[in-house]
Structures are given as C-alpha cells and as structure tokens.
Amino acid sequence: MTDEHSFLRKQARTQRFTLGTPREFRVAPDAKKLLFLRSESGVDRRNSLWELDLASGAEAKVVDAVELLPGEENLPPEERARRERSRESAGGVVGYATDAELRIAAFSLSGKLYTVDLGTRQVTELVDSAVVDPRPNPSGTHVAYVRDRRLRVIELATGQDRALVEEDGEDIAWGLAEFIAGEELGRSRGYWWSPDGTSLLVERSDRTGVPRWNIADPANPQTPVNTVAYPAAGERNVEVSLAIVGLDGTRVDVERGGWEYLVAVHWSAGGPPLLAVQSRDQRTFEIHAVDAATGATKLLHTETDPQWVEIVPGVPAWTSDGRLVRVSGADGSYRLVVDGVPVTEPGLQVRSVLDVGEEVLFSASDADSTQIHVHRTGPDGVRRLSTSDGVHVGAGSAAVTVLSSWSLEHSGPEVSVLRGGSPVAAVRSYPEDPGVEPRPRWLTVGERGLRAALLLPSGHEPGVKLPVLLDPYGGPHAQRVLQSRNAFLTSQWLADQGFAVLVTDGRGTPGRGPEWEKEVAGSLAEVTLTDQVDGLRAVAAEHPELDLERVAIRGWSYGGYLSALAVLRRPDVFHAAVAGAPVTDWSLYDTHYTERYLGRPQDDPAAYERNSLIADAGSLRRALLIVHGLADDNVFVAHALRLSSALLAAGRAHTFLPLVGATHMTPQAEEVAENLMRVQVDWIKKELNR
C-alpha cells in the first residue's frame, strides 16, 4: 500500500520540490521593478506572471494563469516538443518575453497568444490556437510568433496578422529551433528581433532527408503513430540557414558558410548580428558578424581543438559599447574573454554567461567544483556576488542581479535582488518541505581526486555493514555532486531504505576544466565506468561499513547506460543494476552528442563497438532491471528492446519494465512515480540478499 503523504508522492506532486519557486526574471531598465514566474504554492503546477516593486518589496500578480485557463492545457505539437527538449513539466505561463522597456509582455497559454500591458494589467488574447514562442519587438509595436511551422507577426495597433515568409513544404520551418538545437546546443529559439524592431533574423530549417523514426503507443493501438525526424549518429542533420526578414517584406539571405551547427545568435545595439557556428566534427568553432543589409558574414574569431570545442551558454555577445564577449577553453580553463583580453584568472571555470550589458554577469566554479558562484566584471576587475556556500543561479544584469541560492542549509532557493552587490529586495519562494534532510559526507578520493558524496541511513550505527547503492549520472555535461540540499533528496531517501548511497562525478563531468572533460573522448564506457569503480573502492577503504559483497547501481539516461555497463563489464564489483532509459547502441543516438565523443560511425566503427552494450549481452551474469518509457523521443525505446533481445538470444535472464506513455522525463503521475521507485528498491534488496 502506498502513502499519499510519502516522500516519493510529494516529490512527484511537487515536481522534485521545484513548484512554488520563482524563475524567469526580467529587470526593468530603470531598475524599479522585476518580473518573474511563480506558482501559488509548492503543489501548484500553474505558473503565473508576477511583478516585484524593488523599492517597496511589494509583489503583485500580473497574469493569473488559473483565471485565464481554468481547465487543462491543449498544447500544439511543436510546443510539446520544446518543453520535452527543455525538460519543462510545469504548466500555466512557462515562458514570456517583453519589449525593451518592459511595457508589454507576450506569452502563450494552452496554445493561445496573449499580451499584457504591464502598466494597466490589461490582458488581451490575440490568437486562439497553435501558438509557439511569442516575442514582442524591442519597441513594443509588433509581436512575432510561430504557428504551423511558419513565423508570423501581428501589428498591435491594427491587429494585422500575417506570415513573414511564404514557403510550401511540411519539412520546412521558419522560426523554430531544430531538434539538435534544443536537445544538445541549449538553443530554444529560432528567431531574433533587430534592436530597432523593424526586422528579424530568422532560422529556416529543412528536415528533408533526415531519418524518420516512429513512436507507437502499444497500449493504445488505435492511437496514430508519431513520426519524428531524428538525426541519428552518422546520418543527415536538419539543414539550417538564416535570413533577415523586414516588416516591410524585404528578405536578405545570410551567407552560408561550411558550418554544420548553428550554436547561438546574438543581436543587440552593441554591434551587428553575431553567429556562433560549429563544424560537423565540432573541432572548429567560429564567430561571425552579419551585415544586416547584405547578408554577408565576417569571421571574427576561430577556436579549434583536436577533440571538440565546448559550447558555453550565453556567448558570443556584444557589450553595450561594442566589445566582443566570448569564452575560451584554449589554455586549460574556461576563461571569459572581453575584447580579446582574458578577464578571469586561470582555474576559474566559467560555466555560463548570464547577461552582457555595460559589464558581464557570469557563473563559474573555482577549485571546488561542488559550488557554483555568480560573478560580475567591472572597472575594478572581477567580483564574486554570491557569498554563501552552495549553488547560485544569476539573472538580471551586473548592475541589478537576481540571485537564486541553493544550499545544504535549506530546501529550495533563497532569492534576493542585489544592486551594486548589496541586497535590496527578496522574492518569496514557496517550496514544499521534503521531510528529508540529506546528510552527505563530502569526499575527494582516489588518484584523480574524484568528487563524491556518501549518504548513510538516518541513525546508522557505526560499524554496521550496509549494502552499497551507487546513484550516479556519471556522464558528460551533468554534475551530481553539488552543494545543494535538493540535489541529494532522493539519494538520502534511498539511504534511509538501508543503503550506503554513493554519488561520484568522474571524468567528463563539468566544472573541472577542458582536460578533465575531454578524457572521455573515444572511451565513454571505459573511462566513466573506471571512475565509478575507483571511487567505490577508495571510499570503501575509508569507510569499512560499505559491504563490497553487496553492491548495486542505478541511473537514468547516461546513468542508465552506466548502470547496465557496470554489471556487464564489471560483475566482479557490481551485483545488480537498474538501467533507466539507457543508451545501449550509440548508433541510435543523435549526431551532435554522440559524434562529439565517438566520431561518425562510418569513420570509426570500432569506437561504437567498444562503447556499445549490445555486444556484451552474452557476458551478463548479474541481475539487471531495464526500465524505459515507450514514448521517449530522445533515447528511443529501441535501445532497451535491442539490449533485451540480445540478452534473450544469449540466454541471459533479465527484467524489462516498459513505462506506458512515458517520455525521457521520469513519470510525473504521483502513484506511478512512487511505485516505480519502490519497485526498484524492492528489486535491488531482493537481488543483493540472495
């Protein structure tokens, strides 16, 4: 029997205790008010738009999502895809955009396009369905949006609504970010307004020739198959080009170079449009300036690397006085570079650029990669704005900064507004109390100084042996060992079920510089598994309560791959594994992620063989539980099915649990989420105690 008040139920109900926390901050140019999104409580899924008066500290609701839409949302397919790419599971107003002066805001709700006058609070419905990514121009006279894969614009004074570009073909899209942009490049946008609001730089994408993959619903065979264009490793990508389209109907095509990936676009008053692009092998990264009148491009900077050039969010960009801002990893650290001059010291790893205006606001980690702090540039050099230990997220500008601070001392973020580095206001946050207080022991272990956290059951008696459960992600571009209470809620709950839970970040994980990240090149399996084994043995040597005769591992996505890999290749160490949504055959995963580490399969098939799980199926002699969502459009269920088929052909017993209707995000239904976790725990206990 399940308990509706249990931690697992609350975790699902609160979307991992993120509901009720503010986000998506916009500071007015006059620094008098702040806009943000927040739901009413820690169990309310619907975000509304709020305003904070920075002088008085008073909050006011600008848009009430429940009042506008009392029923369930009906999202267009493109919006569902955008939310899946960004792992967005909340509802209501999940995003909004404003003009330059914060006089109007535009947003979509259940596919309808609304604007709100931020002075009068008058909400107006402009389009009644299928709207994606609405954005006002900087002058607040027009709103652009995407509908039926075409970019449209509405003139607010007249209500005239028209398509900016007319082109036939269902494989063509104008103004939408393609799959790789959303899933791997961190780019969710497909168009950008000019600073004067009279034209737009627009992405044109053509998915002709991209492999079509089908996602069926076996539980409901009457449901039509969902066919998607999926650029698998070695296959053709969506073709991306750009054009500058004027409100007067003019169109200028942007010169197309030899690049494969459009990484980022920036257009501000500080200079001409900027493009960041990558070659197919990702070893060349270029920044180009675009002549908005002719579409000609000028190369401003090139960076190359024998493995790959890492993408850092938020750059390139112009400062307001026309200095080029970028991040370079060429000398062993991710350093902030302004006008060609590095402005951060070696060893300070820049994670992201948050805002560029007169100065630069950015996040970075120093030698302690378990913490992320917010910094700003200024006349007196670089200054750290966040002062307490933890993980800090910044927004706003270097002058007026919104700081969301996550810590081991409290659940959820504490949100403050800084002016000149000093607090001037706070934004209320209403996360639910998890009822679980993680007590991680911070460790640096092994010859490589692996960062790890060990969690023991509440009230554990010293000397009592415990079965061990590894709970990593363990792969590139994701970090688990961070000084935030919310990062370890699930791990502590698992520990309280009677395990010593170990979380280790190995090579390839972010925060420790380019060399550390690139040690996985060509060897995802060998390197990441070796670090989990080394971490386990080093921790057990210092903590004899870990019973190395009973060791399990669980994970999702790359963590699922790593878990299956563990029992297939190191049965001497691991006795049971739960592999959730695992990549099992890298030739079935997308181009940008896979080819970064393994190259193209037709160029280096041996690399794909070395890192595949399929060929190892015959070596399984430990317990393996595979879990996979049947509606996953990122790691398709084909991965799990092929591994299961190979295991069956080899006569290797295993368990396969399909999740009906689930995508790559873990199930959101409370009872399913709870029971899925309990099934895993019960299964692990049974297998370790045989």
N, C-alpha and C positions, 0 to 999 in steps of 0.2 A: 504494500500500500504506500502511496506517495503522500507527502505533506505539502499542501499548497503554500505553506509558510516556510518551507525549507530553503536553504541557501540556493540550491540549484533552481528552484522555481523562481526565487527572487532574482537570480542572475539573468534568467531568460526574460522575466517580466520587465526588468529594468534595462534590458539590452546591455548587459555587463556593467550595470550601475553607472551608465552614462546619461540616462534620461534626467532631465531637470538641471543639466549643466549648461551654461551659456557657451555660445560659439559664434563663428562668422561675424567678427567685429568690424565695424566701419566707423572711423573717427571723422567728424565734420572738419572741413578746412579751417574753420575758426576755432576749433578745439573746444566748442561749447557743449557738444552732445556726442553721444556714442550710440550706434545702432548695433543690435545683436539678436540672435535667435535663441529661444529657450522654451521648453515645455513647462507646464504649470507645476509639475511635480516629478518625483523620481520614478513614477509608474505611468506617466502620461507620454504617449508616443508622438503627440502632435506638437510640433514647434510653432510658435507664434513669433511675430516680429515685435521687438521691444526697443524703447529709447531710454537712455540714461542721461539726465542733466548733470553735466560734470561739475557744475557749481554747487548745486543743492544736494546732489546724490539721489534725487528722486527718480524712480522708474515709472514708465508709462507704457501700456500696451498699445502698439500702433496698428497691428493687424491681428485679429483674433481668428486663428485657423478653424476652431470649432464652430464659431459663429458663421464663418463663410461656408464651411462644408461640414454639416452635422453628420453625414453618412460616411461611407467608405470611399477611398480614392479610386479613380479609374485612370491608370497611367498609360500613355502611349508607349509602344514597344521601345522606341529609342530612349525614352526617359527611364524605363525599367533597366535597359542595358547600361545607361550612365550610372545608375545607382548601384548596380552589381559591380561595375568596374571600380567604383569608389568605396565599396562595401558599406553603402548607406542603407540602413534598415529602419531609420526613423520615418516619421510621416509629417503631415502638415507642410509648413513652409520650410523646406530643407535647404534652400538657397535663394539668394536675392541679389540684385545689382542696382546701383544708383547712378545718378548723374554726378558730375564733378563736385557740385556744391551741396549734395545731399538734400535736394529739394523734392525729388521723387524717387521712389523705389519700384522696381518691377519684379514680379515673381510668378511662378506657376503653382497652381494647386489643383490636383486631380486633372491635370492637362489643360486647365483654363489659364489664360493670361490675365493678370491683374496689374494695375498700378495703384500706388497710394501716394497722395500728396502729403508730404511729411510735415507740412505746415498746418493744414486743415484736418488731416487724418481721413480725408475722403478716399474711399476705395472704389475703383472703377474696374469693371470687367470689360476687357477689350476683345478677347477671342474665347470661344466657348469649348474648344477641344483640341487635343493632339499637339499642345504647345511644348517645346523643349527650349531651355536655356534663353529666356528673355533678358535683354540688356538695353537700358536706355543709352543714348549717346551722351557725351560729356555735357552738352549744352541743354539736355533735357527736352528736346523738341521731338525726338523720334524714339521708338522702341523697336529693336530688331529681335527676331526670334526664329526658330526653325520649326517647320511643320511639313510633314510628309517628305522629309529629307531635302527640303529646299529652304533657303534663307529668305525671310520676308521682313518687311519693315512697315511700321504704322506711323503716320504723322499724327501727333497727338492733337494738334489744333483742328484738323479736318476729319480725322478718323480714317483717312485713306489708307488702305491695307493692300500691299502689292508684293509680288515676288521680285527680288532684286535681279535674279538671273533665271531665265527660262531655258531649260535643257531637258530633253527627253531621256528616259532610261532609268530603270529602277535600281541599277547598280551605281548610279551617280548620286552623290550627295554634296550639297553646298552648305557649309557652316557647321558640320558635325565633326567631332573628333573621331577618328577611326579606332578600331579595337586596340591596336598596339599602343596608340597614344594614351588611351585611358587605362589600360592594364599595366603597361610597362614604363611609359615615359612620364607619367604624372601630369599629363596634359588633358584636361577635360573639355577644353574649349576648341571651337572650330572657326571663330571669327573675332575680330578686334576692331573697335571703333578708332578712327583717327582722332587726335586731340581736339580738332575743331568741330568734330561731329558731322562732317559733310561726306565722309566716305568710310568704307570698311575694308580691311584686309581679310579675305575670306579663303578658307580651305576648300578646295574641290577634291573629293576623293572618288576613286573609281575602283570598285571591288571586282571588276571583270577579271576572270582568270584565277581568282583566289579560291582555293578548295572549298566546296560546300559540304558541311557536316550536318548530320541530322540528329536532333534530340527528340526522342519519342517519350511518351508517358505510358509505360506498360501497364500501370494500374488503371488507366482510363483509356482503353484502346480506341474509343470514339474521338478522342482529342486529336486534332491535326498535329502532324509532326512539325516541330520548329526547326527550320533550316537556317543555318548561320554560315557566314563566310569566315572561315578560320584559317589564318596563315600559319600552318604548321612548319616546324623547322625544315629548312631546305626548300620550302615551297614559295610561291609568289606572294608578296605583300600587296596590300592595298596601295594603289598608286596615288600619291598626294602631290598636289600642285597648289599654287596660290594666285589670286587675282585681287587687284584693288578695284572696288566697285563703288562708284559715286552715287549719291542720292539723285543726281541728275541723269542717271542712266549710263554714264560712261563706264568703260571697263578696260583696265590695263592688266595684262597677264604679267606675272612676275617671272623674271628669267629663271629657268630651271637648270640647276647645276647637276653634278653627278651624284648627289647625295641620295640616300635611301629613306632616312627617317627625319621628319620634321619634329625636332625635340621641343622647341619653345619659340614663342613670338612675343616681342615687346614693342609697344608703340606709345610713346609719351612725348610731351613737349620738349624733352631734353634732346631729341635728335630724331633722325629718320627711323622707320621701322627696322627692328633687329630680328634676324632669324638665327636660331641655333640648329644646326643640322649634323647628322652623323652618317658615315658610310655604312654599308651593309655589314661589314665585319666589325664595326664600332671602334676601330683603331684610329679613326680620324674624326675629329670634332671641329667644326668651323662656325665662326660667327660672321654673318653677312649683314651689311646695311642695304636697304632697298630704297631706290629712288622712286618716290611715290608718283612722280609724273610720268616716268618712262617704264618702270618695272625692272630697270637694270639693277644688278646687285654688285656690291663692292666687298671684297673679302677684307675683314678687319683683323681676324685672328684665327690661327690654326693650332690645335694641340693634337699630338699623336702619342700613341702608346703601343708597345708590342703586344699587349693583351687586350685592353679596351680602355677608352676614356670614360670615366664615370660621369653620370649626369647629376648635377646638384640643383635642386629646385630653386626657382626664383631668379636665375640669371640665364642669359645676359640682360642687362638693363642700363639705361642712361640715368645718371643723376640729373637733377633739375638744371644744373649748369653745364650739362653735356659731357660728363666724364663717363667712360665705359666701365661698367662693373661686371666682373666675371669671377669665377673660382677656378683655380688651377691646382691639379694634383701632381704636377710635373716634378716636384722636388721632395716627394716623400710625405707631404702634408697637404691637406685640402686648405689652401690659403686664399683669403679674399684679396682680389687684385682690383685696384681702382686707378684708372688712367695709366695702366701699365706697371704700377708700383704695388708690390705686396704690402698690405697694411696689417696683416695679422702675423704673429710670430710662428715659426715652425713648431709643430707639436700641438698647436690649437687646431683641431679638426673642424672645419666649417661644415655644418650639417645642411643648412638651408639659408637662403637669403629671403627675409620676410618682407622687407619693404625697401625701396630705393627712392629717395627724395633729395633733399639737400645733403643728407647723410644716409648711411646704410644701417638697417636693423637686421641682425642675423642671429642664428643659433649655432652653437658649437660645443664641443667637448674637449677638455684638456686631457691630461694623462689618466684621469679617472673617467673611463668611458661609460660608467654606470650612471653618470649625471649629464644632463644637457642644460646649458645655460643660454640666456639671451644677452646679446651684446649690441653695442652701437658704436659707430665711428663718430669722430668729432674733431674739432680743432686741436684738442689735447690728446688725440690718439684713440685707441680702442678702449671702451669702458664696459665692464660687465654690469648689467642692470639687475639680474636676479641674484639675490644674496643668500638665500637658504639652500640647503642641500635638496636635491631632487631633480625632477624633470620639468623644465619650464618651456612653455609654448608662448611665442610672442605674436602680436598683431599690432595694427596701427602704424606708427612711424617712429623714427628715432626720437622725435620731439615729444610725441604723446604716444605712449606704449601701453598696450593691454597685455598684462602678464597673467597667464594661467599656470598656476604652480601645483604640480603633483608631488606628493611626498610620502615617505613612510609614516609620517606623523598623523595623517588624516586621510579619509576616503574622499575621492572626488577632488576637483581642483578648487583652490582659493584664487579668485580672480580680482586683480587690482589694476587700477589705471595710474600710470606714472607720468608726471610732467617734469622734464629735467632730471629724471631718475628718482624723483620723490613721489610717494603715493598721494593722490588727490581724491580718489574715489574707489569704491569697490562695487563689483557686480555680484548680486546674490546668486547662490547656487543651491539646488535642492536635491542632491543625490540621495537615494535611499541608503540606509545603514546596512551594509552587507551582513553584519552579525558575525563576521570572521575577521580576525586581526592577524595578518601574516607576521611571522617572526623569522624572516630569512637570516641565515648566517652568511655574511659576505666573505667570499673566499677568492684568492688568487692562487692558482695551483699549477703544478707541472712545469716542465722546462720552458713552455711557451707563455707562461703567465696567464692561463685561461681564466676569464672572469666567470665565477659560478656562485650560485646561491643554494644553500641547503636548508630544507624545511623539515622539521620533525613534528610528530603529533603533539598536540597540547597536553601538557602533563607527562610527557615522556620521562621515564625513569632512566637515568644514566646506566649504561652497561647492558640494557635490554636490547637484544638484536632485533633489527627491523628489516623486512623485505624492502628492496630498493625500487623506486619508480623514477625513471628519467622522464622529464617533461620538457623537452627542448622544441625549438623550431630548428635551429642549427644550421640554417642555410643563409645564402646571401640576402642582403637588403632587409633583414629583420633582426631585431635585437630583443632578447627576453630579459636579460639581467640589467634591470634599470631600477633606480631608487624611487619607486612609486608603489604605494600600497596596492593600488588596483592591479598592478602587473602580476601580483602573486596571490590574488584571492583564490583562484581555482587551485593553484598548487598547494596552498595551505589547507584547503578543504580536502584535497587528496591525501595530504599528510595525516590529517585527522581521521582518515579511514584506516590508518595503521601502517603507513608507509614512511620511509625516509625518501623525500622527494628531492631530486637533484636537477637543477636547471643550469646548463652550461652554454655559453656563447663561444663557439670555436672560430677558427679561421674562416674568413668570408663574411662574417657579420660586421655591421658598420660601427664606426666610432673610433677605430684604431688605425686609420690611415690606409693609403692605397696599397702598400706592400702586403699588409695583413689581408686585405680583401681579395687580392689577386692570387693568393696562394692556392685558391681552388681551381684555377684555370686548367681545364682539361681533366681534372681529377675531383669532381664534386663528391663522388662516392668515397674514395679513399681518404681524402683529407677530412671531410666533415665527420665521417664515422670514426676515424682515428682520434680526433679530438674528443669525441664523446667517451670513447674507451679510456683515453688517457686521463680525462677529467674524473671519471668514475674511480679509477684506481688511485689517483692522487688524493682524492677526498676520502676514500675508504682507509687509506693509510693513516690519515689524521683522525678519523672518526670510526673507531672499531665497531660502533653499533650498526654499521651498514653490513648486512648479510650478503656477501657476494655469491652465495649459493642460491639466492632468490632475487633475480634482477629482471625487471620488466621495463619497457619503454613505450611511450605513447606520443602521438603527434598528429597534426593536421597539415595537409598540403605538403610543403617540403618536409615538415616534421613527420608526416605520414610516410613519405619516401624513406627518410632516415630510419624510421622505426622498422619498416619491412627489411631494409638493408641490414639492420643490426642482427636480426635473427637469421637471415640468410647467410651472412658472411662471417658473423662472429658468434656462433652458437656456444662457443666456449665461455662467453661473457654474458650473453642475454638468453633468458629462458622463456620469455613471452613478449609479444609486441601487439599493439593496436595501431594499425595504419589507417588514418583517416584521410580520404581524398588524395591518395598518394599518386605522384607521377611514377609510373613504372617503366615506361618506354619513352625516352626523351624525344624520339622522332615524332611523337604525338603531341608535343608541347609547342608553344608558339616560337616564332622566329627570333624576336629580339632577346628574350630571356635566355633561351637555350643556346643560340649561336654565340652569345657573349662568352659562354664558358666552354662550349664544346665545338665551336665552328659549325659549318654546314655538314650534314650527314653524308652528302655525296663527296665531300672533300676529305673527311676523316671518319669513316665508318667505324674504325676501331675505337674511337673515343666514345661513340654511342654504345658500342657493345660493352666497354668497360664499365660504363655508368648505368647500364640498364639492369632492371631486376629480373627480367624475363628469363635470361639465360641461366640465372641462379636458382630457378624454381626447383630443380631436381635436388638441390642441396638442403632444402628445408628439413630440419629435424627438431624444431622447436614450435611452440604454439603461436599461431598468427591469426588475428582477427582483422579483417579488412572491412572498412566502413566507407560508403560512397553515396553521394547524392545523385539521383538519376537525372536531375535537371541541370547538372553542373555544365556551364558553357566555358569554363576556364580550364580545369582539369577534367576532361570528359570521363564519363564512367567507363569508357573503353579501356582506360588504364587498368582499373580494378578487374574488369572482366578478362582482359588478356592475361593478367597475372594469375587469376583464379583458374583459367583454362589451362595454363601451363603447369600449374601445381597439380591439377587433377590428372593431366596427361602423364605427369611424373609419379603419380600415386602418392602425393603428399597431402595429408589431411590438413584442412584449414577451415576457417569460418568466414562467411561473407555476409555482411549485413547491408542490404540496399536501403536507402532512405528515399521514400516516395516523395516527389515534388521538391526535393531539397536542391539548392544550388551550391556553389562553392562556399558560401557563408554557412556556418553551422545552423542547424534548425532553430527557428525562432519560437515555435509553439511551445508553451511552457511545459506541458506534460511530456512532449517528445524530447525536448532538450534535457529534462531531468532524467527521464528513463534511459536515454542514450548514455548518459554519464554513468548511471547506476549499473547498466548492463556491462559497460567497460570495466568498472571497478570489480564487480562480482566475478566477471570472467577472469580478470588478472589474478584475483585472490585464489580462485579455483586452480588455475594453472600453476601458480607458484607454490601451492601447498600440496601438490600431487606427491 
